């Protein structure tokens, strides 16, 4: 692993994401996953949507666009939740803030 990668893994919010993912896997809420890889994927996606999209593309990101914010939450939860229950039901129970519920 390059020194950049090691330094990036020490960023506080990356460590927080890793801890959340480890706890979610350990308590059975999340599917089996690699917390190091998934935390970097989530951080990269959030950085792009929250900072790059508005700043360089002059488009509203999830902080300005409620529909995009809900889609982002649903996308992330669908990616990490265990598949033993209806993903749509679980997402809707975790994302009750605004917007219509998912339709199967």
Secondary structure, 3 states (H helix, E strand, C coil): CCHHHHHHHCCHHHHHHHHHHHHHHHCCCECCCCHHHHHHHHHHHHHHHHHHHHHHHCCCCCCCCHHHHHHHHHHHHHHHECCCCCHHHHHHHHCCCCCCCCCC
